[in-house]
Amino acid sequence: MAYEDSNSDFSSYDEVPEFSARNNTAGDQVPAPSPPTDFVTCPASQLSSNPQPVSPSFDSGPHHISDIEIEGTQQIGIKDGISDGNESEDSLESSVGSSTIHSSSTRNILHKTRNVLAHPVSASRKFKAHHYHTHHERKGKRKPLRLCQELDKAEGFPSPTMSPTDKSHSSNHPIKAKVKQAVSSLSKSHPKRLPKVLASNTLSNHVLGLDLDPFRLTKSDVEFIRLVSKRRFETDGQVISEREQRLQELKIARKKMLVNWVSDRHIRSASVVRGKALRYPDFDEIIEKEGFMKYFGDLALYFSQRFIPVYTSPWEEVPRYERATTLSHVERIAIGMAPFHEWAMVIRGVYRWEDPVKTARWMGIYVVLWWSGYLVTFSYAYLISRVLRNRQDWNEVKRVKGAIHRARDQQQNVHRVTELIERHGSDGWVEALPDSLGSWAQLKLGDFADALEIIRNFYEWRDPEQTTCTLIFFGVCLLLGVFTDLKYCWRIVTFIFGLWFFVSAPIASRYPRYRLVVSPFKWVFWGIPTHADIAYSEFRADAANAITDPDMKKKSARRNAKRKRAQDFETPVMVIDDDQDDGAEGDEGYTTSPDIDDEDDYDPEELISPHDIERDPESLNGKHYFGVIYCGFKCIYRGHPGRLYLADYGLVFETEVNKKVMLEIRWRDVKRIEKDESLSMGKIGKVHALGLVKACGERVKFEAMLKRDVAFNRIIGFSGLQWQNEA
């Protein structure tokens, strides 16, 4: 719903200037001029270029000139038509022409009209404010500020600032009728500007039926609400209280808006509820042909045929998938969950200790109910009290007031999904969700995925030691259930729930980093790995095997290389495991790659030497380095091609041309590694890159690394560090 801030109130929707030559109502019509009376013909050029000075004294009564309802965008459109000198003469000449207007009021009316059009905002506010005070001072009435008027302002509907019971002064005054006729002629004389005005004027869209936004009030709805309000004031001569009147109008408005919204958004088709008359099933015939189940089913349909047709789907087969229907259902679910969202926000404020007194009161009530064993009984009592409390009108008023204030302040966060859908529509409300909500949902989805993986790995004994500990815990729970009564078991469960709600949940909400530390689920399945934890363990095991038994890895590498070459042939090729010396084959000691190739241009990425070797002193800035180089990967660092070596010392980047070391990073200085993408290289697409974050916060990036994923795994394995997944 697109809310527009408006200074007009609720009760003059029917007095909006129409973009047509239609006359006013019977009460607003002016008697047709006759030739014998004192009338003059005023050309438009004369009226626009040389206005005669007139007295600024106007009657400040209820028929003040401020009652002319000229909305912002309409004023701008008309002002554009008369702002120019030449353009105004032509437009007025074409619109007014030789129309006859009463000589005593012609110049005064048009002069006042031009002043209003020249300064639409200030004049409108000034006149409306002046009229509001003078009118209520004369009539001696209160100044009602109805909630329905506030809702109307938020919706962008125009309305006068006068009481709904005193409309006669503003509807049948001749001055207002003549000015409205002049304004209508001005608008009618500019057909090219009409689409622009219609596009920019929300009010005109409502009047002409062009507005497709949800939660709107049609003109007939506003008339109905006004009629109900008028009847309430005139019932038996008794004046209904202002608050009660506001509530009744508000309820009617909300109901009408809900009906319009459902009709526009979600009702695409309708079927007639027509139950087919069923006869009593024949026992012998049905048993012989289809069996007992069919007979009992037909018998149940026969006895329930009077009340089940309305809940029987009209289709015979399940409808096929349609994107629009699915989005409609998602939108309905989001709006249906709005009350639960409000309740959840209250509960969130309690367990976060935002109001310590309130949370302490809740905690005391919980302890008393837990000790006495009336938690379930209290839950039913709380449900009944909440529903009865929602029956009170002030709760509804409070919600609508909050919605109106949030609608006027477009920069304020939307607290309800309903308002989000109203503003952005059924297709764009998901993208318009706040970033905080998206981050929270992403975090919870990741935790839920981890929980599912933990349960699966527990069942599959991925970590036998931790699985045994978890089974011991469940065994203790089993013994408690066997040797104690249900009441005692229930008290244990509710005690754990209270501990989570008042202790664990506040910490997890305020400090999300420690949410798993205080999670009761994690306490039960402590140490059971996720799939990512299993992968890290495998990487470390592969690295340890490559260091302790390099010969076995060489044989495995040769077999994998032969299998890879065999995939290029259509006929099966037998892979023979030979243990002969591979010195003649030029294996070069690259042993642990599952897809290693023996070609010379392939990137060597495996165990180069398990022995201590001395590197060139020049490559280490004059320092001698004695250690083990595990593997190396071709890449580019700061525009220099070279190799990234993994050693027992850490990471070393050596240039390809002059064999100089440009970068050294110790393992203890590594904080984070990430898979990244380099800039796009034409038709090739994005090139893999490996990012690294040091403990000091410095970021390092190795680009054009073909075997980026393998290097990522090797760093985790050979570093000897303990890693965890960030997602």
Phi and psi in degrees as a GROMACS rama.xvg file:
@    title "Ramachandran Plot"
@    xaxis  label "Phi"
@    yaxis  label "Psi"
@TYPE xy
-87.4421  109.737  ALA-2
-88.5251  140.136  TYR-3
-123.391  132.118  GLU-4
-79.5197  127.017  ASP-5
-134.836  147.761  SER-6
-91.2701  -4.51496  ASN-7
-89.0497  152.999  SER-8
-101.977  -158.373  ASP-9
-88.7412  -24.1071  PHE-10
-100.084  16.9305  SER-11
-127.125  35.3864  SER-12
-63.1287  -31.239  TYR-13
-77.8351  -7.12435  ASP-14
-103.432  21.2462  GLU-15
-72.5637  134.069  VAL-16
-61.4431  128.055  PRO-17
-87.1301  145.306  GLU-18
-85.0364  65.8289  PHE-19
-159.231  172.171  SER-20
-88.8787  11.5547  ALA-21
-67.5886  138.567  ARG-22
-76.6275  173.495  ASN-23
-74.9309  -178.047  ASN-24
-71.955  176.339  THR-25
-62.4046  -33.2624  ALA-26
-74.0845  -19.8518  GLY-27
-99.3569  -7.14024  ASP-28
-70.852  145.82  GLN-29
-104.317  139.027  VAL-30
-57.8071  141.497  PRO-31
-64.6977  138.367  ALA-32
-70.4481  147.15  PRO-33
-119.024  146.037  SER-34
-58.8376  -37.2488  PRO-35
-65.5717  -24.5709  PRO-36
-75.739  176.334  THR-37
-81.9452  88.3134  ASP-38
-124.492  149.282  PHE-39
-130.145  159.212  VAL-40
-103.086  122.19  THR-41
-113.599  109.008  CYS-42
-63.4833  153.015  PRO-43
-66.6353  -38.3531  ALA-44
-63.2838  -37.3879  SER-45
-68.1418  -37.6249  GLN-46
-71.8375  -35.4121  LEU-47
-84.3725  -34.9907  SER-48
-87.7911  -37.0816  SER-49
-126.29  74.1571  ASN-50
-71.2901  138.598  PRO-51
-78.678  143.304  GLN-52
-66.3479  137.161  PRO-53
-128.912  163.21  VAL-54
-75.7968  131.639  SER-55
-76.9825  0.0397614  PRO-56
-78.0698  115.288  SER-57
-118.62  151.138  PHE-58
-65.7096  129.268  ASP-59
-94.8427  22.0121  SER-60
-78.2579  -163.802  GLY-61
-63.8975  -21.1385  PRO-62
-96.0026  33.9947  HIS-63
-63.0919  154.947  HIS-64
-62.998  -17.6759  ILE-65
-68.7341  -12.6621  SER-66
-69.9325  -10.1722  ASP-67
-65.1266  123.137  ILE-68
-95.6687  96.4749  GLU-69
-120.598  108.478  ILE-70
-78.1728  167.228  GLU-71
-57.9911  -55.1951  GLY-72
-68.9938  -32.3724  THR-73
-67.8481  -38.2607  GLN-74
-63.3989  -41.3864  GLN-75
-63.6639  -42.4448  ILE-76
-62.8331  -40.1333  GLY-77
-74.3992  -36.0058  ILE-78
-63.6447  -37.3518  LYS-79
-62.2921  -29.7941  ASP-80
-76.9314  -18.0333  GLY-81
-126.507  8.01476  ILE-82
-71.5146  -35.9637  SER-83
-77.4065  154.439  ASP-84
-71.2041  -57.4387  GLY-85
-69.1181  -40.0626  ASN-86
-65.2375  -36.4128  GLU-87
-68.2592  -37.7378  SER-88
-63.5926  -44.7754  GLU-89
-65.1659  -42.0163  ASP-90
-67.8412  -43.4595  SER-91
-69.1654  -31.9403  LEU-92
-67.6439  -36.8273  GLU-93
-76.4395  -27.1775  SER-94
-89.365  -49.5037  SER-95
-85.5902  -48.7598  VAL-96
61.9893  -122.503  GLY-97
-109.615  33.2776  SER-98
-67.059  146.311  SER-99
-97.3127  129.041  THR-100
-132.981  148.406  ILE-101
-59.0301  130.559  HIS-102
-68.4231  -29.8187  SER-103
-74.5556  -19.7769  SER-104
-126.786  -0.0852915  SER-105
-63.3789  -56.2448  THR-106
-67.5517  -37.3329  ARG-107
-61.8575  -44.622  ASN-108
-63.699  -50.2678  ILE-109
-68.7113  -34.7646  LEU-110
-64.8426  -44.9597  HIS-111
-63.1333  -37.7304  LYS-112
-62.9985  -43.9523  THR-113
-64.2944  -37.8451  ARG-114
-63.3367  -41.188  ASN-115
-65.5348  -40.9989  VAL-116
-71.6502  -32.8167  LEU-117
-69.9769  -32.3767  ALA-118
-130.925  74.4304  HIS-119
-66.8552  -41.3389  PRO-120
-72.2573  -51.8565  VAL-121
-65.8163  -42.2862  SER-122
-64.8482  -41.2005  ALA-123
-63.8325  -44.974  SER-124
-65.6057  -41.7955  ARG-125
-64.341  -48.0292  LYS-126
-65.5801  -41.826  PHE-127
-65.9199  -41.7565  LYS-128
-64.6657  -43.7479  ALA-129
-63.9977  -43.2271  HIS-130
-64.2445  -38.2095  HIS-131
-61.5284  -48.5078  TYR-132
-69.4234  -47.2276  HIS-133
-64.374  -38.8911  THR-134
-65.0631  -45.5739  HIS-135
-75.4335  -27.2392  HIS-136
-68.6459  -38.4895  GLU-137
-70.4202  -43.2906  ARG-138
-79.5763  -19.0638  LYS-139
70.9077  26.8412  GLY-140
-100.784  166.55  LYS-141
-72.7435  168.104  ARG-142
-105.042  86.0974  LYS-143
-69.7052  136.823  PRO-144
-122.093  86.8609  LEU-145
-81.1076  148.894  ARG-146
-63.7227  -33.2298  LEU-147
-64.4054  -32.8687  CYS-148
-67.5859  -39.4617  GLN-149
-62.2832  -43.5484  GLU-150
-61.147  -37.4514  LEU-151
-67.8383  -37.9291  ASP-152
-62.6096  -43.3957  LYS-153
-63.5015  -32.6693  ALA-154
-78.4902  -16.6873  GLU-155
93.7498  11.9813  GLY-156
-78.6841  141.483  PHE-157
-84.6749  156.08  PRO-158
-167.315  149.468  SER-159
-74.5184  164.636  PRO-160
-93.8489  26.9829  THR-161
-111.433  165.843  MET-162
-67.5799  143.953  SER-163
-67.235  -14.1948  PRO-164
-86.8486  -12.9275  THR-165
-116.314  77.0271  ASP-166
-104.387  -13.694  LYS-167
-66.3024  -29.9145  SER-168
-71.7295  -30.1561  HIS-169
-96.1998  -11.7912  SER-170
-96.9617  -32.0276  SER-171
-115.605  19.119  ASN-172
-79.5096  134.565  HIS-173
-67.5007  -33.4758  PRO-174
-63.9735  -45.9576  ILE-175
-62.9434  -39.6576  LYS-176
-62.8336  -41.126  ALA-177
-69.495  -40.0693  LYS-178
-66.5073  -40.9493  VAL-179
-62.1653  -36.305  LYS-180
-66.5667  -39.3246  GLN-181
-66.542  -43.0463  ALA-182
-63.2781  -39.5339  VAL-183
-63.1191  -39.3628  SER-184
-67.8535  -35.7241  SER-185
-63.1874  -44.9308  LEU-186
-66.0649  -36.1295  SER-187
-70.9017  -24.6754  LYS-188
-81.1115  -2.25764  SER-189
-124.298  74.1215  HIS-190
-67.2727  -25.1536  PRO-191
-71.0022  -27.6682  LYS-192
-86.4913  -9.76597  ARG-193
-62.0905  -46.1608  LEU-194
-60.5266  -35.9802  PRO-195
-65.6893  -42.1456  LYS-196
-66.0456  -40.9408  VAL-197
-63.8191  -38.4306  LEU-198
-69.2855  -32.5225  ALA-199
-95.4516  -10.0751  SER-200
-104.22  105.938  ASN-201
-63.8063  -35.5634  THR-202
-62.6295  -46.1182  LEU-203
-62.7441  -35.6502  SER-204
-61.3618  -39.2455  ASN-205
-64.2258  -43.0505  HIS-206
-67.1369  -43.1792  VAL-207
-85.3222  -1.12248  LEU-208
77.5871  25.1658  GLY-209
-97.7826  -4.95611  LEU-210
-86.3192  125.097  ASP-211
-107.695  8.34845  LEU-212
-69.0095  149.401  ASP-213
-77.8565  173.725  PRO-214
53.7041  45.6556  PHE-215
-108.72  161.091  ARG-216
-108.434  125.68  LEU-217
-79.1868  171.832  THR-218
-64.8231  -39.0514  LYS-219
-65.3104  -34.6799  SER-220
-63.9116  -42.9843  ASP-221
-64.9408  -40.103  VAL-222
-61.1883  -40.8224  GLU-223
-64.704  -42.9366  PHE-224
-63.9967  -41.7013  ILE-225
-64.556  -38.4516  ARG-226
-64.7769  -42.5323  LEU-227
-61.9561  -41.5105  VAL-228
-62.675  -41.9605  SER-229
-64.6793  -41.7754  LYS-230
-64.5748  -35.6699  ARG-231
-66.6738  -34.6266  ARG-232
-73.6649  -27.208  PHE-233
-100.976  5.46588  GLU-234
-71.6702  114.079  THR-235
54.7547  23.5464  ASP-236
70.8559  10.3849  GLY-237
-98.0204  138.801  GLN-238
-91.0732  117.532  VAL-239
-73.6679  147.509  ILE-240
-61.525  148.342  SER-241
-62.6838  -39.4105  GLU-242
-65.39  -42.4343  ARG-243
-65.4329  -38.2128  GLU-244
-63.9228  -43.5052  GLN-245
-60.4177  -41.9197  ARG-246
-65.726  -41.4813  LEU-247
-64.483  -43.7309  GLN-248
-63.7557  -39.625  GLU-249
-64.3264  -43.2053  LEU-250
-62.3222  -43.2253  LYS-251
-64.2887  -42.5374  ILE-252
-63.1676  -43.0719  ALA-253
-65.6951  -38.6327  ARG-254
-65.3971  -42.8212  LYS-255
-64.8667  -40.5448  LYS-256
-65.427  -38.7008  MET-257
-63.3298  -42.2186  LEU-258
-63.436  -44.5017  VAL-259
-64.2992  -39.0873  ASN-260
-66.1974  -45.4368  TRP-261
-62.7953  -41.2126  VAL-262
-65.6201  -38.8147  SER-263
-76.1229  -38.9219  ASP-264
-94.7193  -40.4945  ARG-265
-120.34  -16.1552  HIS-266
-95.8297  102.064  ILE-267
-103.701  -24.8762  ARG-268
-155.479  160.211  SER-269
-146.424  142.183  ALA-270
-117.971  148.461  SER-271
-76.7337  133.005  VAL-272
-80.8291  103.202  VAL-273
-134.903  100.869  ARG-274
-75.7405  134.744  GLY-275
-82.1314  129.587  LYS-276
-68.097  123.293  ALA-277
-105.361  142.595  LEU-278
-96.5072  162.041  ARG-279
-64.3518  129.218  TYR-280
-66.5118  141.589  PRO-281
-81.9108  118.426  ASP-282
-63.8653  -51.601  PHE-283
-64.4837  -42.874  ASP-284
-65.727  -45.7633  GLU-285
-71.7884  -39.7238  ILE-286
-63.2625  -38.4566  ILE-287
-70.4179  -36.7105  GLU-288
-92.7949  -44.7894  LYS-289
-124.02  -12.8797  GLU-290
101.336  -179.255  GLY-291
-70.2906  -37.4785  PHE-292
-61.6454  -41.2057  MET-293
-65.1462  -37.6167  LYS-294
-66.4695  -46.7717  TYR-295
-66.1734  -33.2053  PHE-296
-65.9172  -45.157  GLY-297
-64.7427  -34.8105  ASP-298
-66.142  -40.4836  LEU-299
-65.5958  -39.6451  ALA-300
-65.06  -35.4453  LEU-301
-65.3553  -44.1102  TYR-302
-78.174  -17.7674  PHE-303
-110.506  13.2769  SER-304
-70.2282  -13.8301  GLN-305
-80.5301  -27.3265  ARG-306
-122.411  -1.89424  PHE-307
-95.3833  -15.1333  ILE-308
-60.3212  -34.3094  PRO-309
-67.5867  -24.1128  VAL-310
-106.77  15.4546  TYR-311
-100.528  126.388  THR-312
-64.0182  141.167  SER-313
-75.7705  -13.345  PRO-314
-94.6271  154.26  TRP-315
-89.0679  -33.6975  GLU-316
-119.155  155.688  GLU-317
-63.1645  129.22  VAL-318
-61.6019  149.009  PRO-319
-73.9151  164.269  ARG-320
-69.7283  136.105  TYR-321
-137.171  131.35  GLU-322
-63.9589  -41.253  ARG-323
-63.3678  -40.3154  ALA-324
-66.2728  -40.6235  THR-325
-64.1292  -43.8057  THR-326
-63.1275  -36.0593  LEU-327
-63.3116  -42.2721  SER-328
-65.4675  -40.4677  HIS-329
-62.9143  -41.7113  VAL-330
-64.0522  -40.3802  GLU-331
-64.6886  -39.0092  ARG-332
-64.4415  -42.965  ILE-333
-62.3896  -41.0878  ALA-334
-73.6273  -36.2833  ILE-335
-65.6002  -24.3595  GLY-336
-87.8496  1.58258  MET-337
-58.8616  -46.1169  ALA-338
-61.6472  -37.3803  PRO-339
-66.8863  -31.5067  PHE-340
-65.9363  -41.8793  HIS-341
-62.1307  -44.0416  GLU-342
-64.418  -39.2895  TRP-343
-65.1247  -34.7536  ALA-344
-66.2362  -34.8252  MET-345
-65.7723  -45.6435  VAL-346
-63.1751  -38.0433  ILE-347
-62.6913  -41.8442  ARG-348
-63.4802  -28.5231  GLY-349
-73.2121  -51.7681  VAL-350
-75.9273  -13.6216  TYR-351
-86.6662  -0.627314  ARG-352
57.2585  37.9723  TRP-353
-67.0776  -34.6007  GLU-354
-118.58  96.1628  ASP-355
-57.2215  -35.752  PRO-356
-65.5493  -44.8514  VAL-357
-64.893  -43.997  LYS-358
-64.7225  -40.0164  THR-359
-63.1675  -37.1187  ALA-360
-65.0891  -43.7217  ARG-361
-61.6279  -42.0016  TRP-362
-64.8544  -40.4887  MET-363
-63.8035  -41.9391  GLY-364
-63.0952  -39.8642  ILE-365
-65.1706  -42.4767  TYR-366
-63.1049  -42.092  VAL-367
-64.1731  -44.9812  VAL-368
-66.9227  -37.1475  LEU-369
-64.9488  -41.5842  TRP-370
-69.8243  -35.2128  TRP-371
-87.8215  -14.6676  SER-372
80.6833  29.1203  GLY-373
-114.146  30.8786  TYR-374
-66.5979  -45.956  LEU-375
-65.9397  -41.4927  VAL-376
-61.9413  -40.9815  THR-377
-64.9534  -33.6012  PHE-378
-61.7574  -43.144  SER-379
-64.8691  -41.9704  TYR-380
-64.3198  -38.7435  ALA-381
-66.0088  -40.5  TYR-382
-62.1128  -45.4527  LEU-383
-64.4668  -42.3828  ILE-384
-66.4085  -37.1977  SER-385
-64.9758  -41.3954  ARG-386
-67.2369  -42.3474  VAL-387
-67.0431  -35.7887  LEU-388
-66.8639  -35.334  ARG-389
-67.2726  -16.4483  ASN-390
-68.8874  -25.0817  ARG-391
-67.1087  142.484  GLN-392
-72.4268  -30.9325  ASP-393
-64.1348  -28.9038  TRP-394
-65.2092  -41.3944  ASN-395
-66.4528  -40.4685  GLU-396
-61.2351  -41.9456  VAL-397
-62.9043  -42.3236  LYS-398
-64.9663  -43.2109  ARG-399
-68.3714  -38.4144  VAL-400
-60.1846  -44.4939  LYS-401
-62.1442  -39.363  GLY-402
-64.7185  -39.2021  ALA-403
-66.6852  -44.6236  ILE-404
-63.5605  -40.7498  HIS-405
-68.0845  -33.0595  ARG-406
-68.4671  -35.6318  ALA-407
-72.4228  -35.0975  ARG-408
-94.6562  94.0395  ASP-409
-69.1812  -19.0408  GLN-410
-82.7901  -13.0986  GLN-411
-78.1383  147.237  GLN-412
-65.7724  146.17  ASN-413
-83.9501  124.536  VAL-414
-92.9634  -9.93288  HIS-415
-131.306  138.982  ARG-416
-63.6769  -28.1511  VAL-417
-59.242  -48.1103  THR-418
-65.9579  -33.827  GLU-419
-63.407  -42.7002  LEU-420
-67.5512  -36.9469  ILE-421
-62.7008  -37.86  GLU-422
-78.311  -39.5822  ARG-423
-109.52  -5.91598  HIS-424
84.2837  173.323  GLY-425
-73.6804  -18.6983  SER-426
-96.5368  -22.8434  ASP-427
-113.652  2.21332  GLY-428
-74.9168  -26.4358  TRP-429
-68.2198  -42.9034  VAL-430
-67.725  -23.7973  GLU-431
-87.9312  5.08569  ALA-432
-62.4096  143.139  LEU-433
-60.0459  149.681  PRO-434
-62.3292  -35.2263  ASP-435
-63.5352  -38.9479  SER-436
-67.3353  -39.9937  LEU-437
-64.4452  -40.188  GLY-438
-64.6046  -42.169  SER-439
-63.9846  -44.1432  TRP-440
-64.3125  -39.4739  ALA-441
-63.3999  -41.1389  GLN-442
-64.9912  -43.9757  LEU-443
-67.2054  -36.8905  LYS-444
-64.7278  -39.8806  LEU-445
-64.1296  -41.1267  GLY-446
-65.0484  -37.9984  ASP-447
-66.2922  -40.1757  PHE-448
-64.6329  -40.3648  ALA-449
-62.2016  -39.6425  ASP-450
-63.6713  -41.573  ALA-451
-64.178  -40.7983  LEU-452
-66.3388  -37.938  GLU-453
-64.2002  -43.7071  ILE-454
-63.1501  -40.3845  ILE-455
-66.5837  -44.7205  ARG-456
-68.8328  -29.4613  ASN-457
-64.9601  -42.4251  PHE-458
-69.3382  -32.0755  TYR-459
-93.7374  7.84992  GLU-460
56.3926  47.5973  TRP-461
-67.8219  -33.0268  ARG-462
-126.071  94.0232  ASP-463
-58.6392  -38.9118  PRO-464
-63.4325  -48.9273  GLU-465
-69.904  -33.7431  GLN-466
-63.4323  -38.4514  THR-467
-63.4515  -41.8433  THR-468
-63.1247  -40.0764  CYS-469
-66.327  -38.1936  THR-470
-65.2517  -35.0002  LEU-471
-62.7632  -40.9399  ILE-472
-61.7098  -45.4118  PHE-473
-65.1005  -31.2324  PHE-474
-64.8523  -40.3107  GLY-475
-62.8807  -41.3385  VAL-476
-62.3128  -36.9415  CYS-477
-64.3228  -42.9169  LEU-478
-64.3849  -38.1979  LEU-479
-64.2251  -38.5422  LEU-480
-69.087  -30.0259  GLY-481
-79.6274  -44.1905  VAL-482
-98.4361  0.849873  PHE-483
-124.297  165.238  THR-484
-83.9689  172.608  ASP-485
-65.7927  -35.1695  LEU-486
-62.5669  -41.9108  LYS-487
-66.6008  -41.8592  TYR-488
-62.8802  -40.8601  CYS-489
-65.305  -35.497  TRP-490
-66.7078  -34.9391  ARG-491
-65.9738  -44.0521  ILE-492
-63.0402  -46.3401  VAL-493
-68.6277  -28.6276  THR-494
-66.0098  -42.8249  PHE-495
-63.6606  -39.7867  ILE-496
-63.4496  -43.8683  PHE-497
-63.8631  -38.6639  GLY-498
-61.7853  -41.1075  LEU-499
-67.3327  -42.664  TRP-500
-69.3939  -42.3885  PHE-501
-97.0133  -11.223  PHE-502
-122.395  -56.5754  VAL-503
-71.975  -46.3962  SER-504
-60.9997  -42.2051  ALA-505
-60.3027  -40.4063  PRO-506
-67.4149  -43.4058  ILE-507
-65.3861  -32.3221  ALA-508
-78.3534  -41.6705  SER-509
-82.4337  -29.344  ARG-510
-128.945  81.1086  TYR-511
-60.4525  -21.9917  PRO-512
-61.7642  -30.1745  ARG-513
-104.18  20.8597  TYR-514
-65.917  -34.5139  ARG-515
-77.3249  -26.5048  LEU-516
-66.8394  -36.0327  VAL-517
-102.937  15.798  VAL-518
-85.4243  123.483  SER-519
-60.931  -32.9632  PRO-520
-62.8907  -40.9991  PHE-521
-68.9368  -31.2757  LYS-522
-63.9205  -39.8607  TRP-523
-69.1911  -44.9551  VAL-524
-103.577  41.1038  PHE-525
-64.835  128.176  TRP-526
88.9052  -11.1047  GLY-527
-71.6362  123.934  ILE-528
-79.5266  156.416  PRO-529
-87.8044  178.378  THR-530
-63.5929  -36.991  HIS-531
-65.3767  -39.6147  ALA-532
-63.437  -37.7811  ASP-533
-64.7955  -39.9766  ILE-534
-63.305  -43.072  ALA-535
-61.5239  -38.9844  TYR-536
-64.362  -40.1293  SER-537
-65.8084  -38.6283  GLU-538
-62.8822  -42.1367  PHE-539
-67.2687  -36.4528  ARG-540
-66.9592  -41.4783  ALA-541
-63.1353  -40.6352  ASP-542
-65.4848  -40.2817  ALA-543
-65.5624  -39.7547  ALA-544
-66.8177  -36.9968  ASN-545
-65.5806  -31.4578  ALA-546
-80.3039  -42.3895  ILE-547
-79.3644  -31.5014  THR-548
-137.201  72.7275  ASP-549
-68.9048  -30.7065  PRO-550
-63.546  -41.954  ASP-551
-62.692  -35.4545  MET-552
-70.2825  -31.4085  LYS-553
-64.7283  -42.5491  LYS-554
-63.427  -41.7617  LYS-555
-64.5277  -36.4092  SER-556
-66.3713  -39.6165  ALA-557
-65.6651  -40.8122  ARG-558
-63.8126  -41.0433  ARG-559
-66.5088  -36.0184  ASN-560
-66.0909  -39.7482  ALA-561
-67.4066  -37.6744  LYS-562
-64.4274  -37.521  ARG-563
-66.707  -41.0294  LYS-564
-67.4275  -31.6249  ARG-565
-69.1121  -22.7432  ALA-566
-69.4747  -16.6562  GLN-567
-79.0747  -9.89749  ASP-568
-102.728  148.747  PHE-569
-77.9341  -33.3311  GLU-570
-88.952  150.206  THR-571
-62.5124  142.845  PRO-572
-123.601  130.564  VAL-573
-79.6498  131.41  MET-574
-100.006  117.95  VAL-575
-102.381  131.087  ILE-576
-90.1481  103.621  ASP-577
-107.255  141.801  ASP-578
-104.237  16.9738  ASP-579
-71.6388  165.385  GLN-580
-65.9023  136.122  ASP-581
-102.745  20.554  ASP-582
-64.6668  -36.9318  GLY-583
-73.5527  -22.0948  ALA-584
-82.3233  -10.536  GLU-585
69.3386  47.006  GLY-586
-69.6592  -28.7159  ASP-587
62.319  12.8563  GLU-588
76.8773  17.0136  GLY-589
-90.2914  107.112  TYR-590
-114.853  -26.4083  THR-591
-107.212  9.53366  THR-592
-80.0595  131.07  SER-593
-73.9344  -16.3686  PRO-594
-130.851  39.8097  ASP-595
-72.0811  144.993  ILE-596
-119.391  148.682  ASP-597
-90.6867  4.88324  ASP-598
-70.115  153.523  GLU-599
-70.2408  -29.3639  ASP-600
-87.5481  6.87653  ASP-601
-81.0287  146.067  TYR-602
-73.3933  115.259  ASP-603
-71.0337  124.104  PRO-604
-134.625  14.3767  GLU-605
-119.547  -166.807  GLU-606
-60.5821  114.329  LEU-607
-83.9171  -47.1826  ILE-608
-155.403  127.881  SER-609
-83.4058  0.984891  PRO-610
-103.681  163.31  HIS-611
-73.0829  128.985  ASP-612
-129.324  153.007  ILE-613
-102.589  121.248  GLU-614
-80.6495  165.218  ARG-615
-62.2236  125.658  ASP-616
-57.2286  -31.012  PRO-617
-65.4441  -30.5642  GLU-618
-75.5072  -13.4111  SER-619
-116.076  31.2447  LEU-620
55.8994  43.2284  ASN-621
84.8875  0.693757  GLY-622
-101.243  137.205  LYS-623
-80.2219  136.284  HIS-624
-123.948  120.599  TYR-625
-115.718  119.575  PHE-626
-179.123  -165.936  GLY-627
-112.572  126.8  VAL-628
-98.1699  117.422  ILE-629
-82.0996  -52.9228  TYR-630
-158.839  163.944  CYS-631
-139.231  152.727  GLY-632
-136.704  133.472  PHE-633
-71.2388  134.654  LYS-634
-163.234  -177.041  CYS-635
-126.499  129.511  ILE-636
-126.323  116.187  TYR-637
54.8535  39.8892  ARG-638
82.9856  0.945971  GLY-639
-107.432  117.919  HIS-640
-71.0764  145.558  PRO-641
-178.46  -153.022  GLY-642
-131.441  140.488  ARG-643
-100.304  113.181  LEU-644
-98.8594  140.533  TYR-645
-105.359  120.618  LEU-646
-128.03  174.366  ALA-647
-69.4205  -17.5374  ASP-648
-80.6644  -40.3603  TYR-649
158.916  -144.255  GLY-650
-104.945  135.58  LEU-651
-133.795  126.89  VAL-652
-107.155  124.925  PHE-653
-120.371  132.65  GLU-654
-69.7329  154.22  THR-655
-80.6567  -31.6257  GLU-656
-82.0189  -62.6348  VAL-657
-101.932  6.45292  ASN-658
56.0922  49.2599  LYS-659
-114.075  144.645  LYS-660
-85.553  122.384  VAL-661
-99.3888  -20.3892  MET-662
-150.302  136.512  LEU-663
-133.624  128.505  GLU-664
-132.18  121.048  ILE-665
-74.9738  154.187  ARG-666
-61.6581  -35.5486  TRP-667
-71.1703  -13.8882  ARG-668
-92.8345  -4.01962  ASP-669
-83.2967  128.636  VAL-670
-108.87  -36.1332  LYS-671
-160.298  142.904  ARG-672
-126.424  150.141  ILE-673
-148.628  148.203  GLU-674
-84.3655  128.785  LYS-675
-131.413  174.116  ASP-676
-125.209  137.425  GLU-677
-85.5685  -177.186  SER-678
-65.158  154.641  LEU-679
-68.4345  139.863  SER-680
-114.409  64.3905  MET-681
66.2027  -130.236  GLY-682
-72.5988  -18.0697  LYS-683
-69.0086  -31.0814  ILE-684
92.8452  -163.128  GLY-685
-74.7659  143.365  LYS-686
-102.642  140.589  VAL-687
-66.7342  146.128  HIS-688
-143.233  157.84  ALA-689
-120.451  121.278  LEU-690
-101.273  148.593  GLY-691
-141.353  135.332  LEU-692
-115.287  126.127  VAL-693
-85.1443  166.941  LYS-694
-63.4172  -28.1573  ALA-695
-79.9343  -4.37403  CYS-696
99.4638  -6.8856  GLY-697
-71.8091  139.641  GLU-698
-105.471  136.851  ARG-699
-125.694  140.085  VAL-700
-133.986  126.989  LYS-701
-108.396  116.404  PHE-702
-101.283  166.799  GLU-703
53.6383  43.439  ALA-704
-98.4384  107.328  MET-705
-65.5941  -41.2489  LEU-706
-102.906  54.8021  LYS-707
-61.1803  -44.0332  ARG-708
-65.38  -38.4692  ASP-709
-67.0766  -41.3929  VAL-710
-62.4447  -38.633  ALA-711
-59.1231  -46.272  PHE-712
-66.9126  -38.8084  ASN-713
-67.7628  -36.6126  ARG-714
-63.0884  -42.3644  ILE-715
-62.8172  -39.3981  ILE-716
-74.5891  -49.5362  GLY-717
-81.2445  -15.2243  PHE-718
-69.9095  -27.9034  SER-719
74.4152  10.2961  GLY-720
-93.9599  162.51  LEU-721
-97.0962  127.822  GLN-722
-115.273  158.983  TRP-723
-142.156  155.145  GLN-724
-81.0068  140.266  ASN-725
-91.6093  -22.8206  GLU-726
